[in-house]
Amino acid sequence: MDTMKPVAPLLAALRCWVQGRRIYLEINARRSVSFPASKYNALALAAQAELEQIELYDGGRYLRWAHLDEQICVDDAANNRFVHTPKTVAG
């Protein structure tokens, strides 16, 4: 008997943007999520202009601020798991 549960694929965002000190993610046509920059040390300390240099990476599965050395898994943020993603995970 196979007891392993299937692993769901990571959520991916269609787009991302910053409004004020919040990061917004559009997951699909019916779901958007946001979180405050203060959930991550690097983002909390970033200037507004730095915060706005957000990009989607790896097919929309990660948010990245290359100049801040911060990468966040969209699946984690969408599910309220606020942890820094090591860059080696997504390459």
MDTraj code that builds the backbone (N, CA, C; nanometers):
import mdtraj as md
import numpy as np

residues = "MET ASP THR MET LYS PRO VAL ALA PRO LEU LEU ALA ALA LEU ARG CYS TRP VAL GLN GLY ARG ARG ILE TYR LEU GLU ILE ASN ALA ARG ARG SER VAL SER PHE PRO ALA SER LYS TYR ASN ALA LEU ALA LEU ALA ALA GLN ALA GLU LEU GLU GLN ILE GLU LEU TYR ASP GLY GLY ARG TYR LEU ARG TRP ALA HIS LEU ASP GLU GLN ILE CYS VAL ASP ASP ALA ALA ASN ASN ARG PHE VAL HIS THR PRO LYS THR VAL ALA GLY".split()
xyz = np.array([
    [0.0839, -0.1183, 0.0000],
    [0.0000, 0.0000, 0.0000],
    [0.0883, 0.1245, 0.0000],
    [0.0616, 0.2150, -0.0909],
    [0.1388, 0.3387, -0.1024],
    [0.0839, 0.4411, -0.0043],
    [0.1662, 0.4813, 0.0928],
    [0.1208, 0.5762, 0.1946],
    [0.1662, 0.7189, 0.1668],
    [0.2386, 0.7383, 0.0578],
    [0.2849, 0.8733, 0.0260],
    [0.1703, 0.9553, -0.0330],
    [0.1547, 1.0755, 0.0191],
    [0.0533, 1.1660, -0.0327],
    [0.1108, 1.2424, -0.1511],
    [0.0290, 1.2678, -0.2521],
    [0.0803, 1.3470, -0.3641],
    [0.1126, 1.4888, -0.3177],
    [0.2175, 1.5433, -0.3723],
    [0.2609, 1.6786, -0.3364],
    [0.2000, 1.7767, -0.4365],
    [0.1289, 1.8749, -0.3849],
    [0.0688, 1.9763, -0.4715],
    [0.1792, 2.0664, -0.5267],
    [0.1648, 2.1089, -0.6504],
    [0.2654, 2.2007, -0.7052],
    [0.2595, 2.3355, -0.6339],
    [0.3708, 2.4048, -0.6321],
    [0.3754, 2.5363, -0.5708],
    [0.2857, 2.6333, -0.6479],
    [0.2203, 2.7217, -0.5737],
    [0.1419, 2.8262, -0.6379],
    [0.2338, 2.9189, -0.7157],
    [0.1810, 2.9750, -0.8211],
    [0.2557, 3.0734, -0.8988],
    [0.1702, 3.1987, -0.9121],
    [0.2350, 3.3123, -0.9170],
    [0.1651, 3.4395, -0.9334],
    [0.1668, 3.4797, -1.0805],
    [0.0594, 3.5424, -1.1221],
    [0.0511, 3.5956, -1.2574],
    [0.1169, 3.7326, -1.2664],
    [0.1056, 3.8080, -1.1568],
    [0.1712, 3.9386, -1.1502],
    [0.1891, 3.9781, -1.0048],
    [0.2738, 4.0758, -0.9836],
    [0.3001, 4.1269, -0.8498],
    [0.3209, 4.2768, -0.8580],
    [0.2941, 4.3441, -0.7478],
    [0.3158, 4.4884, -0.7420],
    [0.3228, 4.5326, -0.5969],
    [0.3714, 4.6534, -0.5781],
    [0.3842, 4.7118, -0.4453],
    [0.2959, 4.8353, -0.4408],
    [0.2201, 4.8452, -0.3337],
    [0.1371, 4.9632, -0.3100],
    [0.1615, 5.0056, -0.1662],
    [0.2231, 5.1224, -0.1500],
    [0.2632, 5.1628, -0.0158],
    [0.3692, 5.0671, 0.0348],
    [0.3476, 5.0112, 0.1504],
    [0.4418, 4.9154, 0.2087],
    [0.3846, 4.7745, 0.2081],
    [0.2933, 4.7468, 0.1139],
    [0.2351, 4.6129, 0.0987],
    [0.2725, 4.5550, -0.0366],
    [0.2934, 4.4239, -0.0388],
    [0.3227, 4.3507, -0.1616],
    [0.1964, 4.2754, -0.2002],
    [0.1566, 4.2890, -0.3251],
    [0.0346, 4.2252, -0.3760],
    [0.0705, 4.1210, -0.4805],
    [-0.0029, 4.0100, -0.4765],
    [0.0158, 3.9009, -0.5723],
    [-0.1187, 3.8646, -0.6327],
    [-0.1234, 3.8542, -0.7633],
    [-0.2414, 3.8017, -0.8316],
    [-0.2117, 3.6560, -0.8619],
    [-0.2834, 3.5680, -0.7936],
    [-0.2608, 3.4241, -0.8096],
    [-0.3364, 3.3710, -0.9311],
    [-0.4622, 3.4071, -0.9411],
    [-0.5429, 3.3744, -1.0586],
    [-0.6558, 3.4769, -1.0690],
    [-0.7479, 3.4569, -1.1609],
    [-0.8518, 3.5566, -1.1844],
    [-0.9387, 3.5826, -1.0613],
    [-0.9449, 3.4890, -0.9698],
    [-1.0320, 3.5025, -0.8530],
    [-0.9584, 3.5150, -0.7212],
    [-0.8280, 3.5137, -0.7249],
    [-0.7542, 3.5167, -0.5980],
    [-0.6343, 3.6107, -0.6044],
    [-0.6350, 3.7053, -0.5154],
    [-0.5209, 3.7940, -0.4944],
    [-0.4902, 3.7938, -0.3456],
    [-0.3643, 3.8079, -0.3128],
    [-0.3235, 3.8139, -0.1729],
    [-0.2253, 3.9296, -0.1564],
    [-0.2113, 3.9746, -0.0333],
    [-0.1125, 4.0774, -0.0043],
    [-0.0549, 4.0533, 0.1346],
    [0.0601, 4.1120, 0.1571],
    [0.1232, 4.1040, 0.2885],
    [0.2073, 4.2290, 0.3089],
    [0.2280, 4.2667, 0.4345],
    [0.3096, 4.3848, 0.4624],
    [0.4584, 4.3543, 0.4467],
    [0.5312, 4.4530, 0.3985],
    [0.6759, 4.4378, 0.3830],
    [0.7420, 4.4073, 0.5170],
    [0.6809, 4.4481, 0.6254],
    [0.7384, 4.4276, 0.7583],
    [0.7514, 4.2807, 0.7978],
    [0.6925, 4.1902, 0.7219],
    [0.7048, 4.0467, 0.7520],
    [0.8451, 3.9934, 0.7231],
    [0.9247, 4.0690, 0.6483],
    [1.0603, 4.0277, 0.6118],
    [1.1571, 4.1395, 0.6468],
    [1.2640, 4.1083, 0.7183],
    [1.3597, 4.2093, 0.7624],
    [1.4150, 4.2921, 0.6472],
    [1.4584, 4.2271, 0.5400],
    [1.5185, 4.3000, 0.4278],
    [1.4190, 4.3965, 0.3647],
    [1.2927, 4.3571, 0.3589],
    [1.1906, 4.4436, 0.2989],
    [1.1500, 4.5544, 0.3944],
    [1.1436, 4.5234, 0.5217],
    [1.1041, 4.6233, 0.6220],
    [1.2029, 4.7392, 0.6252],
    [1.3299, 4.7106, 0.6024],
    [1.4335, 4.8122, 0.6078],
    [1.4592, 4.8804, 0.4736],
    [1.3965, 4.8307, 0.3677],
    [1.4203, 4.8833, 0.2327],
    [1.3514, 5.0179, 0.2116],
    [1.4162, 5.1008, 0.1319],
    [1.3524, 5.2253, 0.0888],
    [1.2377, 5.1902, -0.0057],
    [1.1423, 5.2780, -0.0182],
    [1.0266, 5.2519, -0.1041],
    [1.0693, 5.2199, -0.2477],
    [1.1646, 5.2952, -0.3006],
    [1.2121, 5.2714, -0.4372],
    [1.2731, 5.1314, -0.4508],
    [1.3435, 5.0851, -0.3482],
    [1.4006, 4.9496, -0.3506],
    [1.2905, 4.8444, -0.3446],
    [1.1925, 4.8679, -0.2613],
    [1.0810, 4.7746, -0.2458],
    [1.0074, 4.7551, -0.3779],
    [0.9962, 4.8614, -0.4544],
    [0.9221, 4.8568, -0.5803],
    [0.9978, 4.7858, -0.6916],
    [1.1212, 4.7467, -0.6695],
    [1.1990, 4.6735, -0.7699],
    [1.1756, 4.5231, -0.7577],
    [1.0516, 4.4866, -0.7458],
    [1.0079, 4.3474, -0.7307],
    [0.9982, 4.2816, -0.8682],
    [1.0267, 4.1522, -0.8739],
    [1.0093, 4.0780, -0.9986],
    [0.9648, 3.9356, -0.9685],
    [0.8900, 3.8790, -1.0616],
    [0.8538, 3.7377, -1.0529],
    [0.9675, 3.6572, -1.1132],
    [0.9882, 3.5386, -1.0601],
    [1.1001, 3.4556, -1.1000],
    [1.0549, 3.3103, -1.1027],
    [1.1184, 3.2309, -1.1844],
    [1.0929, 3.0867, -1.1928],
    [0.9458, 3.0570, -1.2218],
    [0.8959, 3.1151, -1.3298],
    [0.7576, 3.0887, -1.3710],
    [0.6531, 3.1455, -1.2766],
    [0.6885, 3.2483, -1.2027],
    [0.5945, 3.3105, -1.1091],
    [0.5882, 3.2431, -0.9735],
    [0.6756, 3.1462, -0.9490],
    [0.6732, 3.0754, -0.8208],
    [0.7479, 3.1490, -0.7104],
    [0.8296, 3.2466, -0.7472],
    [0.9063, 3.3219, -0.6485],
    [0.8989, 3.4713, -0.6772],
    [0.9032, 3.5498, -0.5703],
    [0.9223, 3.6943, -0.5783],
    [1.0689, 3.7186, -0.5505],
    [1.1264, 3.8165, -0.6186],
    [1.2684, 3.8396, -0.5976],
    [1.2988, 3.9894, -0.5980],
    [1.3845, 4.0275, -0.5063],
    [1.4444, 4.1598, -0.5003],
    [1.5947, 4.1339, -0.5049],
    [1.6511, 4.1273, -0.6237],
    [1.7914, 4.0890, -0.6408],
    [1.8850, 4.1809, -0.5631],
    [1.8619, 4.3093, -0.5670],
    [1.9507, 4.4059, -0.5012],
    [1.9399, 4.4018, -0.3490],
    [1.8298, 4.3441, -0.2969],
    [1.8133, 4.3307, -0.1513],
    [1.8509, 4.1914, -0.1017],
    [1.8865, 4.1022, -0.1954],
    [1.9181, 3.9635, -0.1625],
    [1.8006, 3.8966, -0.0906],
    [1.6796, 3.9215, -0.1413],
    [1.5590, 3.8631, -0.0823],
    [1.4819, 3.7884, -0.1896],
    [1.4403, 3.6689, -0.1564],
    [1.3589, 3.5863, -0.2440],
    [1.2519, 3.5207, -0.1588],
    [1.1280, 3.5226, -0.2068],
    [1.0146, 3.4706, -0.1307],
    [0.9350, 3.3757, -0.2191],
    [0.9031, 3.2612, -0.1657],
    [0.8200, 3.1645, -0.2366],
    [0.6744, 3.2145, -0.2344],
    [0.6135, 3.2247, -0.3515],
    [0.4752, 3.2720, -0.3620],
    [0.3823, 3.1827, -0.2814],
    [0.4039, 3.0525, -0.2862],
    [0.3202, 2.9584, -0.2121],
    [0.3258, 2.9875, -0.0623],
    [0.4427, 3.0179, -0.0107],
    [0.4562, 3.0515, 0.1319],
    [0.3807, 3.1794, 0.1650],
    [0.4020, 3.2835, 0.0871],
    [0.3357, 3.4114, 0.1141],
    [0.1840, 3.3996, 0.1036],
    [0.1360, 3.3253, 0.0058],
    [-0.0084, 3.3094, -0.0143],
    [-0.0734, 3.2295, 0.0984],
    [0.0077, 3.1504, 0.1682],
    [-0.0437, 3.0683, 0.2776],
    [0.0056, 3.1156, 0.4144],
    [0.0446, 3.2426, 0.4210],
    [0.0855, 3.3065, 0.5472],
    [0.2021, 3.2378, 0.6166],
    [0.2955, 3.1864, 0.5386],
    [0.4204, 3.1311, 0.5930],
    [0.5297, 3.2297, 0.5521],
    [0.5677, 3.3145, 0.6429],
    [0.6607, 3.4226, 0.6098],
    [0.8030, 3.3846, 0.6453],
    [0.8696, 3.3197, 0.5503],
    [1.0075, 3.2761, 0.5686],
    [1.0898, 3.3182, 0.4475],
    [1.2152, 3.3489, 0.4718],
    [1.3078, 3.3817, 0.3634],
    [1.3376, 3.2530, 0.2866],
    [1.3381, 3.2605, 0.1552],
    [1.3692, 3.1446, 0.0719],
    [1.5144, 3.1518, 0.0295],
    [1.5948, 3.0525, 0.0657],
    [1.7347, 3.0541, 0.0210],
    [1.7406, 3.0555, -0.1313],
    [1.8313, 3.1311, -0.1869],
    [1.8407, 3.1436, -0.3334],
    [1.8742, 3.0119, -0.4014],
    [1.9365, 2.9190, -0.3325],
    [1.9721, 2.7916, -0.3934],
    [1.8486, 2.7074, -0.4255],
    [1.7345, 2.7354, -0.3627],
    [1.6120, 2.6583, -0.3892],
    [1.5635, 2.6809, -0.5314],
    [1.5601, 2.8055, -0.5745],
    [1.5072, 2.8361, -0.7077],
    [1.6173, 2.8612, -0.8085],
    [1.7393, 2.8552, -0.7674],
    [1.8496, 2.8719, -0.8602],
    [1.8893, 3.0101, -0.8741],
])
top = md.Topology()
chain = top.add_chain()
for i, resn in enumerate(residues, 1):
    res = top.add_residue(resn, chain, resSeq=i)
    for name in ("N", "CA", "C"):
        top.add_atom(name, md.element.get_by_symbol(name[0]), res)
traj = md.Trajectory(xyz[None], top)
